[in-house]
Amino acid sequence: MRLLILDAGHCLNLALARVAHRRSDTELVIEPGLSVSAEQLRELAPDAVIIPPLAGPMDIEPAAVIAHGEGVDVCLAACRETATPLVWCVSDQLYQDGFDAPIDEHVIPAPRDESLRRLIAIGDRIRSGHPHHLIVRLGPLFALEGGHAWLGGLIDSLMVGDVVRAAQDVIFCPSSADAVAMALVGMLHQLNCGSDAWGAYHLAGTEPVSAYTFASMVRTQLATRLEGLGEQPRLGEVKALKHHHDQPLRRVLNCRRVLEAFGVHQRPWRLEVGRMLDVWIQARTPAREEDDARP
């Protein structure tokens, strides 16, 4: 199976590359930009095109959100012309106001923000005009490296002693980029082998949590690992922010449909964070030993 991945350097794309490297049945072609032409698709003949999510669309300039949407529109036109399946990953922030209960896949976001509504309109065009599509809604992605990796930047800030400010009253389900990559490849292989389970799916980690609690847990686990190596780290503090004074805003994705259709289980984000911290420590230790050995 050949996959065309757009937006090179995105943390999800790096995770997809790691998955493909471990498999002999998956080939990746990675393009630096966000758009692709019908001519390129005819030449490359991919089994699907994957667009990684725009991270934090509520927190960036509307112009960047609009530019992302324009790129998706160009890609959609090329995929429709060549009958190429399209996978578009989107942020849970499209559910701008959240829901009290877990959000099912059939619930289409209805944000108030104009630039976010443009993304919803693109999703409507994908659903109505391109049957072979996956719209995959994700919780906040985290990884050690790549664009929008979150966890890697959080570790860097803590290590240099910076204060990390994170919302205490926005509840979501963080998504490991590695877990999402493995799920996407597995889903596309099933679809490529004859499954007809196209449509919209939710994919996120288990256990709803706030950004503040997530960052605090990372800090605690990082300190424990460094102290185990005999270090006395002076990590930055995590400070709580409050944006919703009446009650927390919840964006908890119900991922039942992806389990029923593809057998994909949610990965516990705590286990994924622990694994990534172990990887970070292992990569850091040889470099530190080399520095200590220098005269």
Secondary structure, DSSP 8 states (H G I E B T S, - for coil): -EEEE-STTBHHHHHHHHHHHT-SS-EEEE-SSS---HHHHHHH--SEEEE---S-TTSS-HHHHHHHHHHHHHHHHHHHHHT--EEEEEEGGGSTT--SS-B-TT-----SSHHHHHHHHHHHHHHHH-SSEEEEEE--EE-SSSBT-SHHHHHHHHHTT--EEEESSEEE--EEHHHHHHHHHHHHHHHHTT----EEEEE--BS-EEHHHHHHHHHHHHHHHHHHTT-------EEEE-S-SSS-EEE-B--HHHHHHH-----BHHHHHHHHHHHHHHHHHHHHHHHHH--
